[in-house]
Amino acid sequence: PTPSPSPVSPRPAPLLISTIPLSHYRTARYAPRAAWDAVWRGIVHWLLPSQVGAAPSAVPAASATLTGAYPPPETEAPPFGDLSSTVHPAYGRSGGLPKDAEALALARGLGWLRDTSGLLLTREGAVAVQGLISAGQWKGHLQPDHLGPADGACGVLEGVASSIGPDGRQPYSLLLRSDCNAQVAMAMAWAGDRQVATNLLRVVFASPFLQAMEAEGPTHPCYGHIPWALNVYTDPCEVKFYGDDNARILLGTLSAAAAMQTAEWDRHVVRGLFALLR
């Protein structure tokens, strides 16, 4: 296959043109690190060949293709010191983990989800999300006051998208998925946050479409199924159901109910099981 064009394109001296904002290297989390080390060395070598350089034979083929220049050997440090990303794993690839690593990961994950992730919506956030969804936008950025910490009464968003902007921000997936809400409810319930867990499950099972189907009883063809997303559909004929998502909703609900020792959701679980078996 034809190789992708280099982000740093050499041009006749004295121009070296970049098609991306190089000054956002750390903020935008450019990767992989080793390849970008080669890019920076190539740029500095191009600018200051008499001060930073190496014989062409010392340049790995991949680096020469990437930079379009001849950087110093891979063993040399990058020219601007530490170019590590500001986002990285908690532990390195070498060395052991602390004895309480699992407990720490659980506590940090739940703390992030509840307090700083922004996935739990405030009431203002729910209104903003619905406006974006109505405009056909399923991913986007929200204002700080639209995001948590919140009590779960407005639901939890599907997640954070993988794309990273030049400013380092990642957009949110704006869907309120039933399975995501039930699974987060499970995590919160076992963490002892009964209020958030209960509110999230109420978001799932208070869906107008779900209530309408339950009102019609078992004769309704979708009786017991739980809508895939809670904030997408305006026409009952458009509602979508997925068996695997319904199964995850029921698993999350059963686990959360066990943690909270409540039978509040039993009738919904039984109807859901009936729908999956039918």
Residue frames as qw, qx, qy, qz and C-alpha x, y, z in Angstrom:
[[0.000, 0.885, 0.465, 0.000, 0.00, 0.00, 0.00],
 [0.317, 0.660, -0.049, 0.680, 1.04, 3.58, -0.58],
 [0.436, -0.274, -0.541, 0.665, 2.49, 5.02, 2.65],
 [0.093, -0.905, -0.407, 0.081, 0.63, 7.87, 4.32],
 [0.357, 0.735, -0.094, 0.569, 2.09, 11.33, 3.70],
 [0.506, -0.125, -0.482, 0.704, 4.41, 12.66, 6.35],
 [0.170, -0.882, -0.422, 0.126, 2.87, 15.29, 8.67],
 [0.224, -0.804, 0.212, 0.509, 6.05, 17.32, 8.19],
 [0.772, 0.537, 0.281, 0.192, 6.66, 17.85, 4.48],
 [0.475, -0.417, 0.245, 0.735, 10.11, 19.04, 3.29],
 [0.460, 0.857, 0.232, 0.008, 10.11, 21.84, 0.74],
 [0.625, 0.472, -0.087, 0.615, 12.96, 23.59, -1.06],
 [0.466, -0.379, -0.328, 0.729, 15.03, 25.59, 1.42],
 [0.099, 0.230, -0.735, 0.631, 14.39, 27.58, 3.47],
 [0.637, -0.214, 0.029, -0.740, 10.81, 26.29, 4.05],
 [0.168, -0.038, -0.979, 0.114, 9.65, 23.33, 6.11],
 [0.497, -0.216, -0.128, -0.831, 5.86, 23.18, 6.14],
 [0.056, 0.085, 0.942, -0.321, 3.80, 21.30, 8.72],
 [0.366, -0.327, -0.561, -0.667, 0.15, 20.46, 8.06],
 [0.606, -0.588, -0.536, 0.011, -0.60, 20.04, 11.78],
 [0.200, -0.894, 0.165, -0.365, -0.07, 22.36, 14.80],
 [0.711, 0.181, -0.557, 0.389, 3.27, 21.14, 16.09],
 [0.031, -0.423, 0.449, -0.786, 3.09, 23.50, 19.05],
 [0.743, -0.287, 0.119, -0.592, 0.22, 21.35, 20.38],
 [0.512, 0.287, -0.809, 0.008, 2.38, 18.24, 20.56],
 [0.102, 0.007, -0.862, 0.496, 1.78, 17.51, 24.23],
 [0.433, 0.141, 0.324, -0.829, -1.68, 19.04, 24.51],
 [0.753, 0.266, -0.233, -0.555, -3.07, 17.05, 21.60],
 [0.727, -0.296, 0.612, -0.097, -1.19, 13.92, 22.73],
 [0.643, 0.571, -0.433, -0.271, 0.49, 13.04, 19.46],
 [0.679, -0.330, 0.655, -0.037, 1.61, 9.41, 19.33],
 [0.877, -0.367, -0.219, 0.218, 3.45, 7.10, 19.14],
 [0.381, -0.881, 0.160, 0.229, 6.17, 8.66, 21.24],
 [0.659, -0.267, 0.478, 0.516, 9.14, 7.03, 19.50],
 [0.484, 0.545, 0.486, 0.482, 7.99, 8.19, 16.07],
 [0.004, -0.971, -0.169, -0.166, 7.51, 11.75, 17.27],
 [0.570, -0.664, 0.265, 0.406, 10.94, 11.78, 18.86],
 [0.600, 0.088, 0.519, 0.602, 12.25, 11.09, 15.37],
 [0.228, 0.825, 0.401, 0.327, 10.12, 13.90, 13.93],
 [0.264, -0.960, 0.007, 0.096, 11.47, 16.45, 16.39],
 [0.619, -0.436, 0.411, 0.507, 15.05, 15.36, 15.85],
 [0.535, 0.393, 0.529, 0.529, 14.53, 15.66, 12.11],
 [0.069, 0.944, 0.263, 0.186, 13.15, 19.20, 12.44],
 [0.416, -0.852, 0.196, 0.250, 16.02, 20.36, 14.65],
 [0.655, -0.158, 0.510, 0.535, 18.55, 18.73, 12.35],
 [0.420, 0.648, 0.469, 0.429, 16.96, 20.46, 9.34],
 [0.093, -0.985, -0.104, -0.098, 17.10, 23.82, 11.13],
 [0.267, -0.851, 0.452, 0.009, 20.59, 23.41, 12.65],
 [0.955, 0.246, -0.158, 0.046, 22.48, 20.86, 10.56],
 [0.441, 0.597, -0.495, 0.452, 25.85, 22.10, 11.73],
 [0.265, -0.482, 0.569, -0.611, 24.98, 21.70, 15.43],
 [0.695, -0.037, 0.618, -0.366, 22.69, 18.66, 15.49],
 [0.696, 0.488, -0.346, -0.397, 23.24, 15.89, 13.03],
 [0.692, -0.252, 0.674, 0.057, 24.39, 12.47, 12.06],
 [0.009, 0.282, -0.770, -0.573, 25.52, 10.66, 8.99],
 [0.687, 0.098, -0.229, -0.683, 22.67, 9.50, 6.76],
 [0.570, 0.116, -0.811, -0.056, 23.74, 5.91, 7.30],
 [0.070, 0.006, -0.789, 0.611, 22.83, 6.20, 10.98],
 [0.479, 0.056, 0.137, -0.865, 19.19, 7.00, 10.25],
 [0.403, 0.187, 0.890, -0.101, 16.62, 4.17, 10.47],
 [0.050, 0.242, 0.687, 0.684, 14.53, 3.88, 7.33],
 [0.159, -0.710, -0.685, -0.023, 11.27, 4.50, 9.21],
 [0.256, -0.713, -0.190, 0.624, 12.60, 7.73, 10.69],
 [0.193, -0.201, 0.440, 0.853, 13.88, 8.98, 7.36],
 [0.035, -0.442, -0.751, -0.488, 10.48, 8.33, 5.76],
 [0.241, -0.751, -0.581, 0.201, 8.65, 9.99, 8.63],
 [0.260, -0.752, -0.081, 0.601, 10.72, 13.15, 8.84],
 [0.588, 0.773, 0.132, 0.199, 12.05, 13.63, 5.34],
 [0.049, 0.881, -0.416, 0.219, 15.35, 14.59, 7.00],
 [0.751, 0.153, -0.577, 0.284, 18.31, 12.92, 8.68],
 [0.518, -0.786, 0.109, -0.318, 17.97, 13.05, 12.46],
 [0.062, -0.584, 0.775, -0.235, 20.58, 11.86, 14.96],
 [0.380, 0.015, -0.924, -0.041, 20.62, 8.18, 15.89],
 [0.610, -0.529, -0.449, -0.383, 17.72, 6.75, 17.90],
 [0.674, -0.283, -0.505, 0.459, 19.95, 6.47, 20.97],
 [0.196, 0.161, -0.175, 0.951, 20.17, 10.25, 21.38],
 [0.033, 0.525, 0.647, -0.552, 17.69, 12.12, 23.58],
 [0.248, 0.777, 0.494, 0.300, 15.00, 14.24, 21.91],
 [0.383, 0.368, -0.064, 0.845, 16.10, 17.86, 21.48],
 [0.274, -0.574, -0.007, -0.771, 13.49, 19.41, 23.79],
 [0.230, -0.277, 0.735, -0.575, 13.81, 17.21, 26.85],
 [0.265, 0.185, 0.917, -0.233, 10.89, 15.11, 28.05],
 [0.361, 0.048, -0.417, -0.833, 8.24, 14.76, 25.37],
 [0.038, -0.216, -0.966, 0.137, 6.11, 12.28, 27.30],
 [0.289, -0.529, -0.527, -0.599, 2.35, 12.61, 27.05],
 [0.253, -0.324, 0.426, -0.806, 0.51, 14.22, 29.95],
 [0.859, -0.097, 0.122, -0.488, -1.85, 11.21, 29.84],
 [0.403, 0.408, -0.819, 0.031, -0.24, 7.87, 30.65],
 [0.763, -0.301, -0.567, -0.074, -0.83, 4.64, 32.60],
 [0.542, -0.798, 0.128, -0.228, -0.60, 4.78, 36.37],
 [0.718, -0.479, 0.474, 0.175, 2.20, 2.20, 36.38],
 [0.238, 0.662, -0.598, -0.385, 5.07, 1.53, 34.01],
 [0.878, 0.214, -0.361, -0.232, 5.69, -1.67, 32.09],
 [0.591, 0.218, -0.671, 0.391, 8.54, -2.64, 34.41],
 [0.085, -0.232, 0.600, -0.761, 8.33, -3.17, 38.15],
 [0.161, -0.343, -0.922, 0.084, 5.64, -4.71, 40.29],
 [0.311, -0.606, -0.325, -0.656, 2.24, -3.42, 41.31],
 [0.210, -0.329, 0.588, -0.708, 1.38, -2.44, 44.88],
 [0.023, 0.148, 0.973, -0.175, -0.60, -5.00, 46.84],
 [0.257, 0.580, 0.583, -0.508, -3.71, -2.81, 46.78],
 [0.043, -0.166, 0.507, 0.845, -3.46, -1.98, 43.06],
 [0.104, -0.406, -0.827, -0.375, -6.86, -3.51, 42.30],
 [0.195, -0.723, -0.576, 0.328, -8.60, -1.65, 45.11],
 [0.162, -0.524, 0.074, 0.833, -6.90, 1.59, 44.10],
 [0.019, 0.051, 0.667, 0.743, -7.95, 1.14, 40.47],
 [0.149, -0.586, -0.785, -0.133, -11.55, 0.55, 41.53],
 [0.218, -0.724, -0.376, 0.536, -11.60, 3.58, 43.82],
 [0.135, -0.387, 0.287, 0.866, -9.99, 5.84, 41.22],
 [0.001, 0.221, 0.770, 0.598, -12.28, 4.62, 38.48],
 [0.169, -0.693, -0.700, 0.015, -15.43, 5.20, 40.49],
 [0.232, -0.666, -0.174, 0.688, -14.18, 8.57, 41.72],
 [0.106, -0.175, 0.483, 0.852, -13.44, 9.65, 38.15],
 [0.071, -0.406, -0.805, -0.427, -16.82, 8.42, 36.94],
 [0.235, -0.736, -0.612, 0.169, -18.77, 10.11, 39.71],
 [0.289, -0.786, -0.153, 0.524, -16.86, 13.35, 40.25],
 [0.138, -0.655, 0.337, 0.662, -14.71, 14.37, 37.29],
 [0.421, 0.120, 0.775, 0.455, -15.57, 12.42, 34.14],
 [0.276, 0.273, -0.121, -0.914, -18.51, 14.63, 33.21],
 [0.207, -0.107, -0.887, -0.398, -20.49, 11.58, 32.12],
 [0.108, -0.560, -0.767, 0.295, -23.12, 12.00, 34.83],
 [0.096, 0.508, 0.342, 0.785, -25.36, 14.77, 33.57],
 [0.048, 0.279, 0.456, -0.844, -26.73, 17.72, 35.50],
 [0.386, 0.665, 0.594, -0.237, -30.22, 18.98, 34.59],
 [0.209, 0.822, -0.189, -0.495, -28.67, 21.75, 32.50],
 [0.132, -0.402, 0.822, 0.383, -26.52, 19.17, 30.77],
 [0.398, 0.312, 0.863, -0.004, -29.50, 16.97, 29.95],
 [0.374, 0.812, 0.278, -0.353, -31.23, 19.92, 28.27],
 [0.082, 0.747, -0.484, -0.449, -28.10, 20.78, 26.29],
 [0.278, -0.166, 0.915, 0.241, -27.59, 17.16, 25.20],
 [0.451, 0.517, 0.717, -0.120, -31.19, 16.83, 24.05],
 [0.301, 0.849, -0.016, -0.433, -30.80, 19.99, 21.98],
 [0.012, -0.576, 0.718, 0.390, -27.72, 18.57, 20.25],
 [0.357, 0.098, 0.926, 0.070, -29.39, 15.18, 19.69],
 [0.441, 0.692, 0.484, -0.305, -32.45, 16.89, 18.18],
 [0.266, 0.833, -0.274, -0.401, -30.10, 18.68, 15.79],
 [0.923, 0.358, -0.138, -0.011, -28.67, 15.34, 14.67],
 [0.251, 0.687, -0.595, 0.332, -25.41, 15.64, 16.60],
 [0.911, -0.311, -0.261, -0.070, -24.54, 12.49, 18.52],
 [0.737, -0.179, -0.201, 0.619, -21.10, 13.61, 19.66],
 [0.119, 0.822, 0.055, 0.555, -20.00, 16.95, 21.00],
 [0.362, 0.088, -0.516, 0.772, -18.55, 19.07, 23.77],
 [0.364, -0.775, -0.498, -0.135, -20.52, 20.37, 26.73],
 [0.021, -0.766, 0.241, -0.596, -20.01, 23.35, 29.00],
 [0.252, 0.214, -0.795, 0.509, -18.45, 22.73, 32.42],
 [0.392, -0.055, 0.485, -0.780, -21.71, 23.50, 34.26],
 [0.785, 0.112, -0.293, -0.534, -23.48, 20.86, 32.15],
 [0.689, 0.177, -0.693, 0.114, -21.36, 18.11, 33.64],
 [0.749, -0.526, -0.400, 0.048, -21.21, 16.44, 37.05],
 [0.022, -0.055, -0.971, 0.230, -20.82, 15.76, 39.81],
 [0.561, -0.146, -0.213, -0.786, -24.50, 14.83, 39.67],
 [0.534, -0.179, 0.681, -0.469, -26.88, 12.42, 41.39],
 [0.163, -0.002, 0.949, 0.271, -27.69, 10.28, 38.34],
 [0.401, 0.521, 0.579, -0.483, -31.26, 11.55, 38.00],
 [0.479, 0.722, -0.132, -0.482, -30.54, 12.73, 34.45],
 [0.958, 0.273, 0.074, 0.053, -28.62, 9.65, 33.41],
 [0.489, -0.575, 0.477, 0.450, -25.07, 8.92, 32.32],
 [0.514, 0.689, -0.315, -0.402, -23.67, 9.46, 28.83],
 [0.973, 0.209, -0.100, 0.004, -22.37, 6.57, 26.74],
 [0.811, -0.284, 0.094, 0.503, -18.73, 7.60, 27.09],
 [0.074, -0.816, 0.268, 0.508, -15.84, 9.67, 25.82],
 [0.810, 0.586, 0.002, -0.019, -15.00, 9.44, 22.11],
 [0.836, -0.204, 0.178, 0.477, -11.48, 8.42, 21.11],
 [0.475, 0.657, 0.131, 0.571, -10.78, 11.39, 18.83],
 [0.483, -0.581, -0.186, 0.628, -8.52, 14.06, 20.35],
 [0.294, 0.925, 0.182, 0.156, -8.68, 17.70, 19.25],
 [0.511, 0.523, -0.245, 0.637, -5.71, 20.08, 18.97],
 [0.279, -0.662, 0.269, -0.641, -6.75, 21.50, 22.35],
 [0.089, 0.223, -0.911, 0.336, -6.52, 18.04, 23.93],
 [0.574, 0.044, 0.432, -0.694, -10.26, 17.72, 24.48],
 [0.016, -0.073, -0.957, -0.279, -12.24, 14.64, 23.54],
 [0.493, -0.177, -0.195, -0.829, -15.92, 14.87, 22.61],
 [0.444, -0.015, 0.773, -0.453, -18.61, 13.01, 24.49],
 [0.183, -0.229, -0.852, -0.433, -20.89, 10.44, 22.95],
 [0.301, -0.140, 0.202, -0.922, -24.22, 12.07, 23.76],
 [0.635, -0.204, -0.631, -0.398, -26.34, 8.91, 23.81],
 [0.495, -0.353, 0.564, -0.560, -28.10, 7.87, 27.00],
 [0.576, 0.123, -0.772, -0.239, -27.80, 4.13, 26.47],
 [0.798, -0.448, -0.036, -0.402, -29.85, 1.92, 28.74],
 [0.927, -0.048, -0.281, 0.243, -27.09, -0.67, 29.11],
 [0.401, 0.412, -0.342, 0.743, -24.53, 1.98, 30.08],
 [0.394, -0.551, 0.159, -0.718, -26.88, 3.41, 32.70],
 [0.916, -0.324, -0.106, -0.212, -27.57, -0.03, 34.19],
 [0.839, 0.124, -0.313, 0.427, -23.89, -1.00, 34.26],
 [0.164, 0.474, -0.330, 0.800, -22.85, 2.25, 35.93],
 [0.651, -0.508, 0.029, -0.563, -25.70, 1.73, 38.41],
 [0.949, -0.141, -0.264, 0.101, -24.18, -1.66, 39.23],
 [0.586, 0.280, -0.350, 0.675, -20.76, -0.12, 39.87],
 [0.156, -0.516, 0.205, -0.817, -22.19, 2.66, 42.01],
 [0.808, -0.428, -0.141, -0.380, -24.33, 0.24, 44.00],
 [0.902, -0.113, -0.284, 0.303, -21.35, -1.91, 44.94],
 [0.384, 0.347, -0.273, 0.811, -19.41, 1.26, 45.78],
 [0.228, -0.448, -0.660, 0.558, -22.15, 2.13, 48.28],
 [0.113, 0.159, -0.062, -0.979, -23.61, 5.07, 46.36],
 [0.235, 0.414, 0.871, -0.117, -27.21, 3.96, 46.59],
 [0.269, 0.716, 0.245, -0.595, -28.70, 7.27, 45.47],
 [0.200, 0.558, -0.531, -0.605, -26.84, 7.44, 42.16],
 [0.064, -0.036, 0.976, 0.207, -27.44, 3.75, 41.45],
 [0.255, 0.521, 0.757, -0.300, -31.17, 4.02, 42.13],
 [0.275, 0.720, 0.030, -0.636, -31.57, 7.17, 40.06],
 [0.104, 0.419, -0.722, -0.541, -29.78, 5.62, 37.08],
 [0.099, 0.182, 0.974, 0.091, -32.02, 2.55, 37.12],
 [0.258, 0.653, 0.539, -0.466, -35.08, 4.77, 37.37],
 [0.206, 0.602, -0.342, -0.692, -33.88, 6.61, 34.26],
 [0.043, 0.148, -0.914, -0.376, -33.80, 3.28, 32.43],
 [0.013, -0.339, -0.941, 0.002, -37.12, 1.88, 33.57],
 [0.163, 0.645, 0.417, -0.619, -39.08, 5.15, 33.53],
 [0.088, -0.116, 0.587, 0.796, -38.71, 5.42, 29.75],
 [0.550, 0.291, 0.152, -0.768, -42.04, 6.55, 28.21],
 [0.603, 0.285, -0.616, -0.419, -41.71, 3.89, 25.51],
 [0.241, 0.076, -0.939, 0.234, -41.15, 1.18, 28.10],
 [0.272, 0.191, 0.610, -0.719, -44.14, 2.32, 30.12],
 [0.599, 0.305, -0.166, -0.721, -46.34, 2.41, 27.03],
 [0.533, 0.203, -0.796, -0.206, -45.42, -1.16, 26.13],
 [0.092, -0.030, -0.887, 0.451, -46.01, -2.36, 29.66],
 [0.428, 0.201, 0.316, -0.823, -49.42, -0.70, 29.67],
 [0.673, 0.255, -0.404, -0.564, -50.45, -2.76, 26.64],
 [0.826, -0.252, 0.445, -0.238, -49.37, -5.96, 28.32],
 [0.547, -0.269, 0.740, 0.284, -47.83, -9.17, 26.95],
 [0.657, 0.577, 0.484, 0.045, -49.75, -8.87, 23.69],
 [0.191, 0.929, -0.223, -0.226, -47.47, -6.03, 22.61],
 [0.902, 0.359, -0.161, 0.177, -44.79, -7.49, 20.27],
 [0.407, 0.559, -0.441, 0.573, -42.01, -5.63, 22.11],
 [0.663, -0.682, -0.030, -0.308, -43.31, -6.31, 25.60],
 [0.855, -0.461, 0.077, 0.226, -40.43, -6.57, 28.06],
 [0.692, 0.320, 0.056, 0.645, -37.76, -5.24, 25.72],
 [0.319, -0.789, -0.120, 0.512, -35.87, -2.17, 26.92],
 [0.478, 0.877, 0.010, 0.056, -35.03, 0.63, 24.45],
 [0.799, 0.158, -0.084, 0.575, -31.38, 0.74, 23.40],
 [0.276, 0.120, -0.134, 0.944, -31.10, 4.54, 23.79],
 [0.106, -0.636, -0.674, 0.361, -33.31, 6.80, 25.87],
 [0.007, -0.726, -0.097, 0.681, -32.79, 10.19, 24.26],
 [0.169, -0.171, 0.659, 0.713, -32.83, 9.49, 20.52],
 [0.008, 0.356, 0.845, 0.398, -36.34, 8.50, 19.55],
 [0.287, 0.116, 0.198, -0.930, -39.42, 10.69, 19.22],
 [0.731, 0.097, -0.311, -0.599, -41.56, 8.18, 17.30],
 [0.737, -0.280, 0.565, -0.243, -42.38, 4.84, 18.98],
 [0.914, 0.393, 0.090, -0.053, -42.03, 3.15, 15.59],
 [0.458, 0.753, -0.419, 0.217, -38.35, 4.15, 15.50],
 [0.551, -0.649, 0.480, -0.213, -37.37, 2.60, 18.83],
 [0.664, 0.396, -0.634, -0.004, -34.64, -0.02, 18.54],
 [0.782, -0.494, 0.324, -0.199, -33.97, -3.00, 20.79],
 [0.507, 0.514, -0.691, 0.039, -30.90, -5.24, 20.91],
 [0.898, -0.303, -0.308, -0.086, -30.81, -8.58, 22.65],
 [0.696, 0.070, -0.396, 0.595, -27.22, -8.26, 23.85],
 [0.000, 0.405, -0.216, 0.888, -27.85, -4.78, 25.25],
 [0.698, -0.454, -0.144, -0.534, -31.01, -6.00, 26.98],
 [0.880, -0.165, -0.397, 0.203, -28.98, -8.81, 28.55],
 [0.451, 0.192, -0.359, 0.795, -26.39, -6.35, 29.87],
 [0.330, -0.484, 0.034, -0.810, -29.16, -4.15, 31.27],
 [0.844, -0.389, -0.239, -0.282, -30.60, -7.11, 33.16],
 [0.790, -0.013, -0.401, 0.464, -27.19, -8.23, 34.44],
 [0.195, 0.335, -0.267, 0.882, -26.41, -4.73, 35.69],
 [0.529, -0.465, -0.065, -0.707, -29.82, -4.42, 37.28],
 [0.889, -0.283, -0.358, -0.037, -29.64, -7.81, 39.01],
 [0.650, 0.068, -0.394, 0.646, -26.19, -7.02, 40.40],
 [0.033, -0.388, 0.170, -0.905, -27.18, -3.54, 41.57],
 [0.691, -0.446, -0.191, -0.535, -30.34, -4.89, 43.20],
 [0.860, -0.192, -0.415, 0.225, -28.30, -7.53, 45.02],
 [0.430, 0.196, -0.338, 0.814, -25.85, -4.90, 46.29],
 [0.228, -0.308, 0.129, -0.915, -28.68, -2.67, 47.50],
 [0.000, 0.200, 0.939, -0.279, -30.84, -5.60, 48.70],
 [0.410, 0.332, 0.172, -0.832, -33.93, -4.29, 46.95],
 [0.414, 0.306, 0.846, 0.141, -36.72, -5.91, 44.96],
 [0.255, 0.654, 0.120, -0.702, -37.74, -2.64, 43.27],
 [0.308, 0.531, -0.528, -0.587, -36.63, -3.82, 39.82],
 [0.421, -0.050, 0.905, -0.012, -37.75, -7.45, 39.96],
 [0.603, 0.569, 0.490, -0.269, -40.81, -7.00, 37.73],
 [0.380, 0.815, -0.291, -0.326, -38.71, -5.27, 35.06],
 [0.128, -0.482, 0.854, 0.148, -36.14, -8.05, 35.16],
 [0.533, 0.188, 0.815, -0.127, -38.80, -10.75, 34.80],
 [0.572, 0.734, 0.219, -0.294, -40.36, -8.96, 31.84],
 [0.189, 0.781, -0.527, -0.277, -36.95, -8.51, 30.26],
 [0.304, -0.263, 0.913, 0.065, -36.12, -12.19, 30.66],
 [0.604, 0.449, 0.618, -0.228, -39.49, -13.08, 29.15],
 [0.466, 0.818, -0.090, -0.325, -38.74, -10.87, 26.15],
 [0.033, 0.639, -0.738, -0.212, -35.29, -12.40, 25.59],
 [0.398, -0.043, 0.916, -0.035, -36.60, -15.96, 25.84],
 [0.598, 0.572, 0.446, -0.341, -39.60, -15.26, 23.64]]
